[in-house]
Amino acid sequence: MQKHPPELHRVIVSTAGYFYLDPGTQRPAPALVGLHGYSQTGRDFLRVLRNVAPADFAVVAPQGLNQLWDPATGQIRFSWMTAFEKTDNIERNTRLIGAVLDRLIEQKEIDPGGVFLLGFSQGSSVAYRFAQRHPDRLRGVISVCSDLPPDVRENLAPLRPLGFLILYGEQDPLVPADHPKQAYEALRAAGLGVDLRAFPRGHVLPSSLAPLVEDWMRRRLRGPERPALPSLRAAG
């Protein structure tokens, strides 16, 4: 009997996306939309975001679409990217974030002119890629403990209307300091408005960054005037 090799076929199916919301004290409110890192959850990251966001901001945490099983805790966690069908992952992530913004704007929870996107670790790559495709939907991007994806670096022109704040831990064991520094240099060389700050911690988003994050976002909301950011040397 002749044997035939297995054939791989592809079908397209829809899937549900999820996000967590902590409303601001006014509605519609400016919003800090945070994208968690690898093997985290939107629910946990929402609490981290609330600790760095101003009280009057809505805080939103979309959750990555790829599920992970954590045997150490017996819990499901999430990620944004996989090596398999990477381009499809990027487009799905972009659609998810756009759909979350559409929902919250329609419900008058957030101000469409006051949306900031914060990406932590793997989530930072997602933030850069969304900003590249939809710069008109954001006031700025905050990248924490990450680098600049090569595909974004190849075409920085769409990002010019936006401001960028790059934060990195001086004791980060996962992301060497030269990675965020190289991202800063690339954005600056392309003529983008970008600030770079180090903090004396590891691969985390510490609450001690709250004054810096708030000051940077409020300056972006006010307009082009850009006074110096405060030092982080004493941050914990």
DRENPA-3360 file (N, C-alpha, C; in nm, 2 decimals, always signed):
BEGIN
1 = MQKHPPEL = +0.08/-0.12/+0.00/+0.00/+0.00/+0.00/+0.09/+0.13/+0.00 ~ +0.06/+0.22/-0.09/+0.15/+0.34/-0.10/+0.11/+0.43/+0.01 ~ +0.22/+0.48/+0.07/+0.20/+0.58/+0.18/+0.22/+0.72/+0.13 ~ +0.14/+0.81/+0.17/+0.15/+0.95/+0.13/+0.20/+1.03/+0.25 ~ +0.29/+1.13/+0.23/+0.33/+1.22/+0.34/+0.21/+1.30/+0.39 ~ +0.21/+1.33/+0.52/+0.10/+1.42/+0.57/+0.10/+1.55/+0.50 ~ -0.02/+1.61/+0.49/-0.03/+1.74/+0.43/-0.08/+1.84/+0.53 ~ -0.01/+1.95/+0.54/-0.05/+2.06/+0.63/-0.15/+2.15/+0.56;
9 = HRVIVSTA = -0.26/+2.18/+0.62/-0.36/+2.27/+0.57/-0.39/+2.38/+0.67 ~ -0.44/+2.49/+0.62/-0.46/+2.60/+0.71/-0.60/+2.66/+0.70 ~ -0.67/+2.68/+0.81/-0.80/+2.75/+0.81/-0.79/+2.87/+0.90 ~ -0.88/+2.96/+0.88/-0.88/+3.08/+0.96/-1.00/+3.08/+1.05 ~ -0.98/+3.10/+1.18/-1.09/+3.10/+1.28/-1.08/+3.23/+1.36 ~ -1.19/+3.28/+1.42/-1.19/+3.39/+1.50/-1.16/+3.35/+1.65 ~ -1.11/+3.45/+1.73/-1.09/+3.42/+1.87/-1.13/+3.54/+1.95 ~ -1.15/+3.52/+2.08/-1.18/+3.62/+2.17/-1.06/+3.68/+2.23;
17 = GYFYLDPG = -1.06/+3.81/+2.25/-0.95/+3.88/+2.33/-1.00/+3.94/+2.46 ~ -0.92/+3.95/+2.55/-0.96/+4.00/+2.69/-0.87/+4.12/+2.73 ~ -0.93/+4.20/+2.82/-0.86/+4.31/+2.88/-0.92/+4.34/+3.01 ~ -0.84/+4.40/+3.10/-0.88/+4.45/+3.23/-0.88/+4.60/+3.23 ~ -0.97/+4.66/+3.30/-0.99/+4.80/+3.31/-1.00/+4.85/+3.45 ~ -0.93/+4.95/+3.49/-0.95/+5.02/+3.61/-0.98/+5.17/+3.57 ~ -1.11/+5.21/+3.58/-1.15/+5.34/+3.53/-1.08/+5.45/+3.60 ~ -1.07/+5.56/+3.53/-1.01/+5.68/+3.59/-1.12/+5.75/+3.68;
25 = TQRPAPAL = -1.08/+5.86/+3.74/-1.17/+5.93/+3.83/-1.26/+6.03/+3.75 ~ -1.23/+6.05/+3.62/-1.32/+6.12/+3.54/-1.35/+6.04/+3.41 ~ -1.46/+6.06/+3.34/-1.49/+5.99/+3.22/-1.54/+6.08/+3.11 ~ -1.49/+6.08/+2.99/-1.38/+5.99/+2.95/-1.24/+6.04/+3.01 ~ -1.15/+5.95/+3.04/-1.03/+5.98/+3.10/-0.91/+5.96/+3.01 ~ -0.80/+6.03/+3.03/-0.68/+5.99/+2.96/-0.65/+5.85/+3.00 ~ -0.57/+5.77/+2.92/-0.55/+5.63/+2.95/-0.41/+5.59/+2.94 ~ -0.37/+5.50/+3.03/-0.24/+5.43/+3.02/-0.27/+5.29/+2.99;
33 = VGLHGYSQ = -0.24/+5.24/+2.87/-0.27/+5.11/+2.82/-0.14/+5.03/+2.83 ~ -0.14/+4.93/+2.92/-0.01/+4.85/+2.94/-0.02/+4.71/+2.89 ~ +0.09/+4.67/+2.82/+0.11/+4.54/+2.77/+0.21/+4.46/+2.85 ~ +0.16/+4.35/+2.91/+0.24/+4.28/+3.00/+0.36/+4.20/+2.93 ~ +0.45/+4.15/+3.01/+0.56/+4.07/+2.96/+0.52/+3.92/+2.94 ~ +0.62/+3.85/+2.90/+0.61/+3.70/+2.87/+0.57/+3.63/+3.00 ~ +0.47/+3.54/+2.99/+0.43/+3.46/+3.10/+0.37/+3.54/+3.22 ~ +0.30/+3.64/+3.18/+0.23/+3.72/+3.28/+0.08/+3.72/+3.25;
41 = TGRDFLRV = +0.00/+3.79/+3.33/-0.14/+3.80/+3.30/-0.18/+3.95/+3.30 ~ -0.29/+3.98/+3.23/-0.34/+4.12/+3.23/-0.38/+4.16/+3.37 ~ -0.45/+4.07/+3.44/-0.50/+4.11/+3.57/-0.38/+4.15/+3.67 ~ -0.28/+4.07/+3.67/-0.16/+4.10/+3.75/-0.10/+4.23/+3.71 ~ -0.08/+4.25/+3.58/-0.02/+4.37/+3.53/-0.10/+4.50/+3.55 ~ -0.23/+4.48/+3.56/-0.31/+4.60/+3.59/-0.28/+4.66/+3.72 ~ -0.25/+4.57/+3.82/-0.21/+4.63/+3.95/-0.08/+4.70/+3.94 ~ +0.02/+4.64/+3.87/+0.15/+4.71/+3.85/+0.13/+4.85/+3.78;
49 = LRNVAPAD = +0.04/+4.85/+3.68/+0.02/+4.98/+3.61/-0.04/+5.08/+3.70 ~ -0.14/+5.04/+3.78/-0.21/+5.13/+3.87/-0.11/+5.20/+3.96 ~ +0.00/+5.13/+4.00/+0.10/+5.19/+4.09/+0.19/+5.30/+4.02 ~ +0.19/+5.30/+3.89/+0.27/+5.41/+3.82/+0.18/+5.51/+3.75 ~ +0.05/+5.49/+3.74/-0.04/+5.57/+3.66/-0.10/+5.68/+3.76 ~ -0.12/+5.80/+3.70/-0.20/+5.90/+3.78/-0.34/+5.85/+3.82 ~ -0.39/+5.90/+3.93/-0.52/+5.85/+3.97/-0.63/+5.88/+3.88 ~ -0.62/+6.00/+3.80/-0.73/+6.04/+3.71/-0.72/+5.97/+3.58;
57 = FAVVAPQG = -0.62/+5.89/+3.55/-0.60/+5.81/+3.43/-0.68/+5.68/+3.44 ~ -0.74/+5.64/+3.33/-0.79/+5.50/+3.32/-0.67/+5.41/+3.30 ~ -0.67/+5.29/+3.35/-0.56/+5.20/+3.34/-0.62/+5.07/+3.27 ~ -0.56/+5.03/+3.16/-0.61/+4.93/+3.08/-0.50/+4.82/+3.05 ~ -0.53/+4.70/+3.07/-0.43/+4.59/+3.05/-0.49/+4.48/+2.96 ~ -0.47/+4.49/+2.83/-0.50/+4.38/+2.74/-0.42/+4.26/+2.77 ~ -0.47/+4.14/+2.74/-0.40/+4.02/+2.77/-0.36/+3.95/+2.65 ~ -0.23/+3.90/+2.65/-0.18/+3.83/+2.53/-0.27/+3.72/+2.49;
65 = LNQLWDPA = -0.27/+3.69/+2.36/-0.36/+3.59/+2.30/-0.31/+3.45/+2.31 ~ -0.18/+3.43/+2.34/-0.12/+3.30/+2.35/-0.11/+3.25/+2.49 ~ -0.17/+3.13/+2.52/-0.18/+3.07/+2.65/-0.05/+2.99/+2.68 ~ -0.01/+3.00/+2.81/+0.10/+2.92/+2.86/+0.06/+2.85/+2.99 ~ +0.11/+2.73/+3.01/+0.08/+2.66/+3.13/+0.21/+2.67/+3.22 ~ +0.19/+2.72/+3.34/+0.30/+2.73/+3.43/+0.29/+2.62/+3.53 ~ +0.37/+2.52/+3.52/+0.36/+2.40/+3.61/+0.40/+2.43/+3.75 ~ +0.48/+2.54/+3.77/+0.53/+2.57/+3.91/+0.41/+2.62/+3.99;
73 = TGQIRFSW = +0.32/+2.69/+3.93/+0.20/+2.75/+4.00/+0.07/+2.69/+3.97 ~ +0.07/+2.60/+3.86/-0.05/+2.54/+3.82/-0.15/+2.64/+3.76 ~ -0.10/+2.75/+3.70/-0.18/+2.86/+3.65/-0.16/+2.88/+3.50 ~ -0.26/+2.93/+3.43/-0.24/+2.98/+3.29/-0.19/+3.12/+3.29 ~ -0.09/+3.14/+3.21/-0.03/+3.27/+3.19/-0.03/+3.30/+3.04 ~ +0.02/+3.41/+3.00/+0.00/+3.45/+2.86/+0.12/+3.52/+2.80 ~ +0.13/+3.51/+2.67/+0.24/+3.58/+2.59/+0.18/+3.64/+2.47 ~ +0.26/+3.73/+2.40/+0.22/+3.80/+2.28/+0.27/+3.73/+2.16;
81 = MTAFEKTD = +0.39/+3.68/+2.16/+0.45/+3.64/+2.03/+0.49/+3.50/+2.04 ~ +0.49/+3.43/+1.92/+0.55/+3.30/+1.90/+0.64/+3.31/+1.78 ~ +0.73/+3.22/+1.76/+0.82/+3.21/+1.64/+0.73/+3.16/+1.52 ~ +0.63/+3.08/+1.55/+0.55/+3.02/+1.45/+0.45/+3.13/+1.40 ~ +0.45/+3.16/+1.27/+0.36/+3.25/+1.21/+0.37/+3.39/+1.28 ~ +0.49/+3.44/+1.29/+0.51/+3.56/+1.36/+0.43/+3.68/+1.31 ~ +0.43/+3.69/+1.18/+0.36/+3.80/+1.11/+0.21/+3.80/+1.15 ~ +0.15/+3.68/+1.15/+0.01/+3.67/+1.20/-0.01/+3.71/+1.34;
89 = NIERNTRL = +0.09/+3.68/+1.43/+0.08/+3.72/+1.57/+0.08/+3.87/+1.58 ~ +0.17/+3.93/+1.50/+0.18/+4.08/+1.51/+0.05/+4.14/+1.47 ~ -0.01/+4.10/+1.36/-0.14/+4.15/+1.31/-0.25/+4.13/+1.41 ~ -0.25/+4.01/+1.47/-0.36/+3.98/+1.57/-0.34/+4.07/+1.69 ~ -0.22/+4.09/+1.74/-0.20/+4.18/+1.85/-0.24/+4.32/+1.82 ~ -0.21/+4.37/+1.70/-0.25/+4.50/+1.66/-0.40/+4.51/+1.66 ~ -0.47/+4.41/+1.60/-0.62/+4.42/+1.60/-0.68/+4.42/+1.74 ~ -0.62/+4.34/+1.83/-0.67/+4.33/+1.97/-0.66/+4.47/+2.03;
97 = IGAVLDRL = -0.54/+4.53/+2.03/-0.53/+4.66/+2.09/-0.62/+4.76/+2.03 ~ -0.64/+4.76/+1.90/-0.73/+4.85/+1.83/-0.87/+4.83/+1.88 ~ -0.91/+4.70/+1.89/-1.05/+4.67/+1.93/-1.07/+4.71/+2.07 ~ -0.97/+4.70/+2.16/-0.99/+4.74/+2.30/-1.01/+4.90/+2.30 ~ -0.93/+4.97/+2.23/-0.95/+5.12/+2.22/-1.08/+5.15/+2.17 ~ -1.13/+5.09/+2.06/-1.26/+5.12/+2.00/-1.37/+5.10/+2.11 ~ -1.36/+4.99/+2.18/-1.46/+4.96/+2.28/-1.47/+5.06/+2.39 ~ -1.35/+5.10/+2.44/-1.35/+5.20/+2.55/-1.38/+5.34/+2.51;
105 = IEQKEIDP = -1.35/+5.37/+2.38/-1.39/+5.50/+2.33/-1.54/+5.51/+2.31 ~ -1.59/+5.40/+2.25/-1.74/+5.39/+2.23/-1.82/+5.40/+2.36 ~ -1.76/+5.34/+2.47/-1.83/+5.35/+2.60/-1.80/+5.47/+2.68 ~ -1.72/+5.56/+2.61/-1.68/+5.69/+2.68/-1.60/+5.67/+2.81 ~ -1.52/+5.56/+2.81/-1.44/+5.54/+2.93/-1.30/+5.61/+2.91 ~ -1.26/+5.62/+2.79/-1.12/+5.69/+2.77/-1.14/+5.80/+2.67 ~ -1.04/+5.90/+2.68/-1.03/+6.01/+2.59/-0.95/+5.96/+2.47 ~ -1.00/+5.96/+2.35/-0.92/+5.91/+2.23/-0.80/+6.00/+2.20;
113 = GGVFLLGF = -0.80/+6.12/+2.26/-0.68/+6.21/+2.24/-0.58/+6.20/+2.35 ~ -0.60/+6.11/+2.44/-0.51/+6.10/+2.56/-0.46/+5.96/+2.59 ~ -0.43/+5.88/+2.49/-0.40/+5.74/+2.51/-0.24/+5.72/+2.50 ~ -0.19/+5.66/+2.60/-0.05/+5.63/+2.61/-0.04/+5.48/+2.61 ~ +0.06/+5.42/+2.54/+0.08/+5.28/+2.54/+0.21/+5.25/+2.61 ~ +0.21/+5.16/+2.71/+0.33/+5.12/+2.78/+0.35/+4.97/+2.76 ~ +0.47/+4.94/+2.71/+0.50/+4.80/+2.70/+0.61/+4.75/+2.79 ~ +0.59/+4.64/+2.86/+0.70/+4.59/+2.94/+0.76/+4.46/+2.88;
121 = SQGSSVAY = +0.89/+4.46/+2.87/+0.96/+4.34/+2.82/+0.90/+4.30/+2.68 ~ +0.85/+4.18/+2.67/+0.79/+4.14/+2.54/+0.68/+4.23/+2.49 ~ +0.60/+4.28/+2.59/+0.50/+4.37/+2.55/+0.54/+4.50/+2.49 ~ +0.67/+4.54/+2.51/+0.72/+4.66/+2.45/+0.73/+4.64/+2.30 ~ +0.77/+4.53/+2.25/+0.78/+4.50/+2.10/+0.64/+4.52/+2.04 ~ +0.53/+4.47/+2.11/+0.40/+4.49/+2.07/+0.36/+4.63/+2.06 ~ +0.40/+4.71/+2.16/+0.37/+4.85/+2.17/+0.43/+4.93/+2.05 ~ +0.56/+4.90/+2.03/+0.63/+4.97/+1.91/+0.56/+4.93/+1.78;
129 = RFAQRHPD = +0.52/+4.81/+1.76/+0.46/+4.77/+1.64/+0.32/+4.83/+1.62 ~ +0.24/+4.84/+1.73/+0.11/+4.90/+1.72/+0.13/+5.05/+1.68 ~ +0.23/+5.12/+1.75/+0.25/+5.26/+1.72/+0.29/+5.28/+1.58 ~ +0.37/+5.19/+1.52/+0.42/+5.21/+1.39/+0.30/+5.20/+1.29 ~ +0.20/+5.12/+1.32/+0.08/+5.10/+1.23/-0.03/+5.20/+1.26 ~ -0.04/+5.25/+1.38/-0.15/+5.34/+1.42/-0.10/+5.46/+1.50 ~ +0.00/+5.54/+1.46/+0.05/+5.65/+1.54/-0.05/+5.75/+1.57 ~ -0.16/+5.76/+1.49/-0.26/+5.86/+1.51/-0.35/+5.83/+1.63;
137 = RLRGVISV = -0.34/+5.71/+1.68/-0.42/+5.67/+1.80/-0.36/+5.69/+1.93 ~ -0.23/+5.74/+1.93/-0.16/+5.75/+2.06/-0.10/+5.89/+2.07 ~ -0.07/+5.92/+2.20/+0.01/+6.04/+2.24/+0.15/+6.01/+2.26 ~ +0.18/+5.88/+2.30/+0.32/+5.85/+2.32/+0.33/+5.70/+2.36 ~ +0.46/+5.65/+2.36/+0.49/+5.51/+2.39/+0.59/+5.51/+2.50 ~ +0.57/+5.42/+2.60/+0.67/+5.40/+2.71/+0.72/+5.26/+2.70 ~ +0.85/+5.24/+2.68/+0.91/+5.11/+2.67/+0.99/+5.08/+2.79 ~ +0.96/+4.97/+2.86/+1.03/+4.93/+2.98/+1.10/+4.80/+2.97;
145 = CSDLPPDV = +1.23/+4.80/+3.00/+1.31/+4.68/+3.00/+1.30/+4.60/+2.86 ~ +1.33/+4.67/+2.76/+1.32/+4.60/+2.63/+1.41/+4.67/+2.52 ~ +1.40/+4.62/+2.40/+1.48/+4.68/+2.29/+1.38/+4.72/+2.18 ~ +1.44/+4.76/+2.07/+1.36/+4.80/+1.95/+1.36/+4.69/+1.85 ~ +1.24/+4.64/+1.81/+1.23/+4.53/+1.72/+1.30/+4.56/+1.58 ~ +1.37/+4.47/+1.52/+1.44/+4.51/+1.39/+1.34/+4.55/+1.29 ~ +1.22/+4.49/+1.28/+1.12/+4.53/+1.18/+1.07/+4.67/+1.20 ~ +1.07/+4.72/+1.32/+1.03/+4.86/+1.35/+1.15/+4.95/+1.31;
153 = RENLAPLR = +1.27/+4.91/+1.35/+1.38/+4.99/+1.32/+1.40/+5.02/+1.17 ~ +1.35/+4.93/+1.09/+1.37/+4.95/+0.95/+1.28/+5.06/+0.89 ~ +1.17/+5.10/+0.96/+1.08/+5.20/+0.91/+1.03/+5.28/+1.03 ~ +1.11/+5.38/+1.07/+1.07/+5.46/+1.19/+0.99/+5.59/+1.15 ~ +0.98/+5.62/+1.02/+0.92/+5.74/+0.98/+0.77/+5.75/+1.03 ~ +0.69/+5.65/+1.03/+0.55/+5.66/+1.08/+0.55/+5.71/+1.23 ~ +0.65/+5.69/+1.30/+0.65/+5.71/+1.45/+0.68/+5.86/+1.48 ~ +0.71/+5.94/+1.38/+0.76/+6.08/+1.41/+0.66/+6.16/+1.49;
161 = PLGFLILY = +0.53/+6.15/+1.47/+0.44/+6.23/+1.55/+0.44/+6.20/+1.70 ~ +0.50/+6.09/+1.74/+0.49/+6.04/+1.88/+0.61/+6.08/+1.96 ~ +0.59/+6.08/+2.10/+0.70/+6.08/+2.19/+0.72/+5.95/+2.25 ~ +0.85/+5.93/+2.29/+0.89/+5.80/+2.35/+0.97/+5.82/+2.48 ~ +0.93/+5.73/+2.57/+1.01/+5.73/+2.70/+1.06/+5.59/+2.72 ~ +1.19/+5.57/+2.72/+1.25/+5.44/+2.74/+1.31/+5.43/+2.88 ~ +1.27/+5.33/+2.95/+1.31/+5.30/+3.09/+1.38/+5.17/+3.10 ~ +1.49/+5.16/+3.17/+1.55/+5.03/+3.18/+1.62/+5.01/+3.32;
169 = GEQDPLVP = +1.62/+4.89/+3.37/+1.69/+4.86/+3.50/+1.84/+4.84/+3.48 ~ +1.91/+4.91/+3.57/+2.06/+4.89/+3.56/+2.10/+4.76/+3.61 ~ +2.01/+4.68/+3.68/+2.05/+4.55/+3.73/+1.96/+4.44/+3.66 ~ +1.92/+4.47/+3.54/+1.83/+4.38/+3.47/+1.91/+4.26/+3.42 ~ +1.88/+4.14/+3.46/+1.96/+4.02/+3.42/+1.92/+3.97/+3.28 ~ +1.80/+4.02/+3.23/+1.75/+3.96/+3.11/+1.77/+4.05/+2.99 ~ +1.77/+4.18/+3.01/+1.79/+4.28/+2.90/+1.91/+4.37/+2.93 ~ +2.02/+4.34/+2.86/+2.14/+4.42/+2.88/+2.11/+4.57/+2.86;
177 = ADHPKQAY = +2.18/+4.66/+2.93/+2.16/+4.80/+2.92/+2.18/+4.86/+2.78 ~ +2.27/+4.79/+2.70/+2.30/+4.85/+2.57/+2.18/+4.83/+2.48 ~ +2.08/+4.74/+2.50/+1.97/+4.72/+2.42/+1.87/+4.85/+2.42 ~ +1.83/+4.89/+2.54/+1.75/+5.01/+2.54/+1.83/+5.14/+2.49 ~ +1.96/+5.14/+2.52/+2.04/+5.25/+2.48/+2.04/+5.26/+2.33 ~ +2.06/+5.14/+2.26/+2.06/+5.14/+2.12/+1.92/+5.18/+2.06 ~ +1.81/+5.14/+2.13/+1.68/+5.18/+2.08/+1.67/+5.34/+2.09 ~ +1.72/+5.39/+2.20/+1.72/+5.54/+2.21/+1.80/+5.61/+2.10;
185 = EALRAAGL = +1.92/+5.56/+2.07/+2.00/+5.62/+1.97/+1.93/+5.61/+1.83 ~ +1.87/+5.50/+1.80/+1.80/+5.48/+1.67/+1.68/+5.58/+1.66 ~ +1.60/+5.59/+1.76/+1.49/+5.68/+1.76/+1.54/+5.83/+1.75 ~ +1.64/+5.86/+1.83/+1.69/+6.00/+1.82/+1.75/+6.03/+1.69 ~ +1.82/+5.94/+1.63/+1.89/+5.96/+1.50/+1.78/+5.98/+1.39 ~ +1.66/+5.92/+1.41/+1.55/+5.94/+1.31/+1.47/+6.06/+1.34 ~ +1.51/+6.14/+1.43/+1.45/+6.27/+1.46/+1.33/+6.26/+1.54 ~ +1.31/+6.15/+1.62/+1.19/+6.14/+1.71/+1.22/+6.20/+1.84;
193 = GVDLRAFP = +1.12/+6.24/+1.91/+1.13/+6.29/+2.05/+1.14/+6.17/+2.14 ~ +1.25/+6.15/+2.21/+1.27/+6.04/+2.29/+1.35/+6.07/+2.42 ~ +1.31/+6.02/+2.53/+1.38/+6.03/+2.66/+1.43/+5.89/+2.70 ~ +1.54/+5.89/+2.77/+1.60/+5.76/+2.82/+1.63/+5.78/+2.97 ~ +1.58/+5.69/+3.05/+1.61/+5.69/+3.19/+1.64/+5.55/+3.24 ~ +1.74/+5.54/+3.33/+1.77/+5.42/+3.40/+1.72/+5.42/+3.54 ~ +1.69/+5.31/+3.59/+1.65/+5.30/+3.74/+1.73/+5.19/+3.80 ~ +1.76/+5.20/+3.93/+1.85/+5.10/+4.00/+1.78/+4.98/+4.04;
201 = RGHVLPSS = +1.71/+4.91/+3.95/+1.64/+4.78/+3.98/+1.67/+4.68/+3.87 ~ +1.60/+4.57/+3.87/+1.61/+4.47/+3.77/+1.50/+4.47/+3.66 ~ +1.45/+4.35/+3.63/+1.36/+4.33/+3.52/+1.22/+4.35/+3.58 ~ +1.18/+4.47/+3.61/+1.05/+4.50/+3.68/+1.01/+4.64/+3.63 ~ +0.88/+4.67/+3.67/+0.83/+4.81/+3.65/+0.79/+4.86/+3.79 ~ +0.89/+4.92/+3.86/+0.87/+4.96/+4.00/+0.78/+5.08/+4.02 ~ +0.71/+5.09/+4.13/+0.62/+5.20/+4.16/+0.70/+5.33/+4.17 ~ +0.83/+5.32/+4.20/+0.90/+5.45/+4.22/+0.91/+5.53/+4.09;
209 = LAPLVEDW = +0.88/+5.46/+3.97/+0.88/+5.54/+3.85/+0.75/+5.63/+3.83 ~ +0.66/+5.62/+3.92/+0.53/+5.69/+3.90/+0.55/+5.84/+3.88 ~ +0.63/+5.91/+3.96/+0.64/+6.06/+3.93/+0.70/+6.09/+3.79 ~ +0.80/+6.01/+3.75/+0.86/+6.03/+3.62/+0.75/+6.00/+3.50 ~ +0.68/+5.89/+3.52/+0.58/+5.85/+3.41/+0.47/+5.96/+3.41 ~ +0.42/+6.00/+3.52/+0.32/+6.10/+3.52/+0.37/+6.23/+3.46 ~ +0.49/+6.28/+3.50/+0.54/+6.40/+3.45/+0.55/+6.40/+3.30 ~ +0.60/+6.29/+3.25/+0.63/+6.27/+3.10/+0.49/+6.27/+3.03;
217 = MRRRLRGP = +0.39/+6.20/+3.08/+0.26/+6.19/+3.01/+0.19/+6.33/+3.01 ~ +0.20/+6.40/+3.13/+0.13/+6.53/+3.13/+0.20/+6.63/+3.04 ~ +0.33/+6.62/+3.03/+0.40/+6.71/+2.93/+0.35/+6.68/+2.79 ~ +0.33/+6.55/+2.76/+0.29/+6.52/+2.62/+0.14/+6.57/+2.60 ~ +0.06/+6.56/+2.70/-0.08/+6.61/+2.69/-0.08/+6.76/+2.67 ~ +0.01/+6.83/+2.74/+0.01/+6.98/+2.73/+0.06/+7.03/+2.59 ~ +0.15/+6.96/+2.53/+0.20/+7.00/+2.40/+0.35/+6.99/+2.38 ~ +0.41/+7.06/+2.29/+0.55/+7.03/+2.25/+0.65/+7.08/+2.35;
225 = ERPALPSL = +0.62/+7.17/+2.45/+0.72/+7.22/+2.54/+0.77/+7.10/+2.62 ~ +0.91/+7.09/+2.63/+0.97/+6.97/+2.69/+1.07/+7.01/+2.80 ~ +1.03/+7.05/+2.92/+1.13/+7.08/+3.03/+1.20/+6.95/+3.06 ~ +1.31/+6.96/+3.13/+1.39/+6.84/+3.17/+1.31/+6.75/+3.26 ~ +1.33/+6.62/+3.24/+1.27/+6.52/+3.33/+1.35/+6.51/+3.46 ~ +1.28/+6.48/+3.57/+1.36/+6.46/+3.70/+1.45/+6.34/+3.69 ~ +1.55/+6.35/+3.78/+1.65/+6.24/+3.79/+1.59/+6.12/+3.86 ~ +1.64/+6.00/+3.82/+1.59/+5.88/+3.89/+1.70/+5.82/+3.97;
233 = RAAG = +1.80/+5.89/+4.00/+1.92/+5.83/+4.07/+1.88/+5.78/+4.20 ~ +1.79/+5.84/+4.27/+1.75/+5.79/+4.41/+1.63/+5.70/+4.41 ~ +1.58/+5.66/+4.29/+1.46/+5.58/+4.28/+1.49/+5.44/+4.34 ~ +1.39/+5.38/+4.40/+1.41/+5.25/+4.46/+1.34/+5.14/+4.38;
% end
